[in-house]
Amino acid sequence: MNDKKELKRELLLPGDLIEDEGVKPGRGTFKRDGKIYAATLGIKTVRSGYVNIAAQSGRYDPKKGDRVIGTVTDVNSSIWMVDLNAPFPAVLHVNDVPWRVEFGDTKRYIDVGDAILVKISNVDELKKIQISMDEEGLRKLNNGQVIEIAPSQVPRVIGRKGSMISMLKNYTDCRIYVGQNGRIWIDGPLEGQYVAVKAIQMIEEKAQVIGLTDAVEEYLKAETGKVLEVDKENV
């Protein structure tokens, strides 16, 4: 059974003419002589009257409010420097964590190499990024592993209404969190982690392929031996 929604996915090359009528140019496009063209390689989407191209590769473009997974790269007496797979590092200040951290005691809470789930609290005009952990659900990610995909493929891994990621969790018995920056944390049985990683890699590599949902489900069934009901209309 093919997912009808996948038929609408269209991979465009830079310079390709976008022939949709009545739309305005959005992210990843440009307008010339009254016509709209793709500015980057990516998947075309049309939402709220705007046509956008989700780039197939590249670094994460940080946005205020996004929840992302970062890796700590440096620590000093009052801040942590964090890599978010963005053009510039982010800053996490001791005032933006859920603990009362004494001056100079930062490494006792978060150290270089730690993976953390954070929220982007601000991005200024110079692309300086401030992040926070002082909110429910944000934390240091202990155990498990972090993998990375193209940020543009995050919606495909999550699925409509979270249905693709739910399928992955149910088949693998793993906890999985997908950051908007393309970093994905997976924790659970080692066999389940392996299957989840392979399935996510399949989703990224074949994101524009018709029938991807069925292919992913067949892989999960074969690897886990489970047969589960999946709401394919929302994947």
C-alpha positions as semicolon CSV with decimal commas, in nm:
position;residue;x (nm);y (nm);z (nm)
1;M;0,000;0,000;0,000
2;N;0,149;0,337;-0,100
3;D;0,117;0,640;0,121
4;K;-0,078;0,888;-0,094
5;K;0,083;1,184;0,080
6;E;0,424;1,075;-0,045
7;L;0,309;1,127;-0,403
8;K;0,312;1,502;-0,333
9;R;0,681;1,504;-0,239
10;E;0,891;1,661;-0,513
11;L;1,270;1,683;-0,517
12;L;1,391;2,002;-0,688
13;L;1,733;2,112;-0,805
14;P;1,868;2,468;-0,769
15;G;1,718;2,679;-1,047
16;D;1,418;2,452;-1,108
17;L;1,100;2,642;-1,192
18;I;0,819;2,603;-0,937
19;E;0,496;2,584;-1,131
20;D;0,244;2,596;-0,845
21;E;-0,009;2,876;-0,899
22;G;-0,115;3,128;-0,637
23;V;0,178;3,072;-0,399
24;K;0,434;3,312;-0,256
25;P;0,810;3,247;-0,240
26;G;0,923;3,108;0,095
27;R;1,242;2,965;0,241
28;G;1,480;2,808;-0,011
29;T;1,330;2,990;-0,312
30;F;1,381;3,308;-0,510
31;K;1,163;3,509;-0,748
32;R;1,273;3,639;-1,086
33;D;1,064;3,796;-1,362
34;G;0,748;3,705;-1,175
35;K;0,837;3,337;-1,149
36;I;0,950;3,134;-0,846
37;Y;1,256;2,908;-0,857
38;A;1,427;2,667;-0,617
39;A;1,740;2,817;-0,460
40;T;1,870;2,489;-0,318
41;L;1,848;2,113;-0,359
42;G;1,555;1,992;-0,153
43;I;1,197;1,879;-0,109
44;K;0,917;2,118;-0,207
45;T;0,637;2,185;0,040
46;V;0,344;2,427;0,021
47;R;0,198;2,558;0,346
48;S;-0,024;2,858;0,422
49;G;0,017;2,991;0,070
50;Y;0,398;2,981;0,071
51;V;0,618;2,739;-0,119
52;N;0,933;2,629;0,065
53;I;1,228;2,409;-0,022
54;A;1,362;2,197;0,266
55;A;1,734;2,161;0,195
56;Q;1,858;1,804;0,172
57;S;2,183;1,881;0,346
58;G;2,361;2,157;0,533
59;R;2,386;2,277;0,887
60;Y;2,105;2,359;1,123
61;D;1,951;2,707;1,102
62;P;1,872;2,787;1,467
63;K;1,530;2,924;1,558
64;K;1,403;3,057;1,889
65;G;1,189;2,800;2,067
66;D;1,340;2,493;1,898
67;R;1,433;2,199;2,118
68;V;1,768;2,061;2,009
69;I;2,040;1,821;2,117
70;G;2,380;1,973;2,179
71;T;2,729;1,852;2,263
72;V;2,934;2,045;2,518
73;T;3,265;2,159;2,368
74;D;3,406;2,389;2,637
75;V;3,340;2,483;3,000
76;N;3,445;2,782;3,206
77;S;3,347;2,918;3,546
78;S;2,999;3,039;3,449
79;I;2,907;2,910;3,101
80;W;2,915;2,605;2,878
81;M;2,987;2,630;2,504
82;V;2,765;2,391;2,309
83;D;2,777;2,261;1,952
84;L;2,429;2,242;1,795
85;N;2,536;2,152;1,439
86;A;2,480;2,521;1,363
87;P;2,721;2,771;1,202
88;F;2,808;2,914;1,546
89;P;2,834;2,760;1,894
90;A;2,566;2,825;2,154
91;V;2,609;2,957;2,506
92;L;2,448;2,799;2,811
93;H;2,476;3,018;3,122
94;V;2,462;2,892;3,480
95;N;2,147;3,102;3,528
96;D;1,972;2,892;3,260
97;V;2,007;2,547;3,417
98;P;1,782;2,384;3,680
99;W;2,057;2,367;3,943
100;R;2,218;2,625;4,166
101;V;2,575;2,616;4,036
102;E;2,849;2,772;4,244
103;F;3,102;2,986;4,057
104;G;3,367;2,760;3,905
105;D;3,174;2,440;3,977
106;T;3,025;2,401;3,629
107;K;3,208;2,079;3,537
108;R;3,043;1,894;3,825
109;Y;2,708;1,930;3,649
110;I;2,791;1,922;3,277
111;D;3,131;1,844;3,127
112;V;3,295;1,848;2,785
113;G;3,151;1,573;2,565
114;D;2,815;1,553;2,744
115;A;2,503;1,548;2,530
116;I;2,223;1,776;2,649
117;L;1,865;1,846;2,547
118;V;1,812;2,223;2,544
119;K;1,580;2,492;2,412
120;I;1,695;2,787;2,202
121;S;1,600;3,095;2,400
122;N;1,738;3,358;2,165
123;V;1,918;3,409;1,834
124;D;2,036;3,765;1,769
125;E;2,111;3,943;1,443
126;L;2,474;3,827;1,460
127;K;2,356;3,465;1,492
128;K;2,473;3,439;1,853
129;I;2,273;3,159;2,011
130;Q;2,157;3,144;2,372
131;I;2,011;2,821;2,507
132;S;1,838;2,708;2,824
133;M;1,785;2,388;3,022
134;D;1,561;2,549;3,282
135;E;1,234;2,399;3,158
136;E;1,050;2,072;3,214
137;G;1,190;1,785;3,008
138;L;1,523;1,950;2,929
139;R;1,818;1,757;3,071
140;K;2,154;1,590;3,030
141;L;2,115;1,279;2,816
142;N;2,270;0,992;3,006
143;N;2,317;0,647;2,848
144;G;2,205;0,562;2,497
145;Q;2,357;0,715;2,186
146;V;2,321;1,024;1,969
147;I;2,312;0,999;1,590
148;E;2,286;1,277;1,333
149;I;2,077;1,326;1,019
150;A;2,022;1,621;0,786
151;P;1,805;1,873;0,973
152;S;1,574;1,887;0,671
153;Q;1,477;1,522;0,729
154;V;1,356;1,576;1,088
155;P;0,987;1,610;0,985
156;R;1,012;1,284;0,788
157;V;1,153;1,093;1,087
158;I;0,885;1,235;1,316
159;G;0,598;1,183;1,069
160;R;0,258;1,350;1,065
161;K;0,128;1,384;1,421
162;G;0,437;1,196;1,542
163;S;0,331;0,869;1,384
164;M;0,663;0,763;1,224
165;I;0,859;0,815;1,545
166;S;0,587;0,634;1,740
167;M;0,622;0,338;1,506
168;L;0,997;0,333;1,563
169;K;0,954;0,346;1,940
170;N;0,688;0,075;1,950
171;Y;0,882;-0,170;1,734
172;T;1,222;-0,118;1,902
173;D;1,118;-0,060;2,266
174;C;1,351;0,239;2,270
175;R;1,317;0,591;2,398
176;I;1,386;0,823;2,105
177;Y;1,405;1,201;2,101
178;V;1,448;1,391;1,774
179;G;1,604;1,736;1,806
180;Q;1,513;2,000;1,548
181;N;1,885;2,027;1,464
182;G;1,899;1,671;1,326
183;R;2,050;1,511;1,636
184;I;1,857;1,208;1,760
185;W;1,898;1,043;2,102
186;I;1,820;0,671;2,127
187;D;1,818;0,469;2,449
188;G;1,695;0,117;2,515
189;P;1,792;-0,247;2,451
190;L;2,107;-0,269;2,239
191;E;1,924;-0,474;1,975
192;G;1,648;-0,212;1,964
193;Q;1,899;0,071;1,932
194;Y;2,064;-0,102;1,638
195;V;1,731;-0,150;1,458
196;A;1,622;0,208;1,531
197;V;1,947;0,350;1,390
198;K;1,918;0,144;1,073
199;A;1,553;0,242;1,026
200;I;1,632;0,612;1,072
201;Q;1,915;0,588;0,820
202;M;1,669;0,428;0,576
203;I;1,422;0,715;0,629
204;E;1,691;0,975;0,563
205;E;1,832;0,804;0,254
206;K;1,492;0,735;0,096
207;A;1,290;1,032;0,222
208;Q;1,146;1,114;-0,120
209;V;1,074;0,752;-0,223
210;I;0,712;0,648;-0,272
211;G;0,611;0,371;-0,031
212;L;0,875;0,456;0,231
213;T;0,636;0,393;0,519
214;D;0,569;0,038;0,404
215;A;0,942;-0,026;0,352
216;V;1,030;0,096;0,702
217;E;0,752;-0,110;0,858
218;E;0,859;-0,424;0,673
219;Y;1,215;-0,374;0,794
220;L;1,099;-0,328;1,154
221;K;0,879;-0,637;1,135
222;A;1,162;-0,849;0,993
223;E;1,415;-0,733;1,254
224;T;1,192;-0,744;1,562
225;G;0,940;-1,016;1,479
226;K;0,656;-0,788;1,585
227;V;0,335;-0,711;1,398
228;L;0,178;-0,383;1,507
229;E;-0,106;-0,168;1,380
230;V;0,027;0,150;1,216
231;D;-0,175;0,460;1,121
232;K;-0,017;0,505;0,778
233;E;-0,241;0,795;0,683
234;N;-0,047;1,013;0,928
235;V;0,306;0,883;0,877
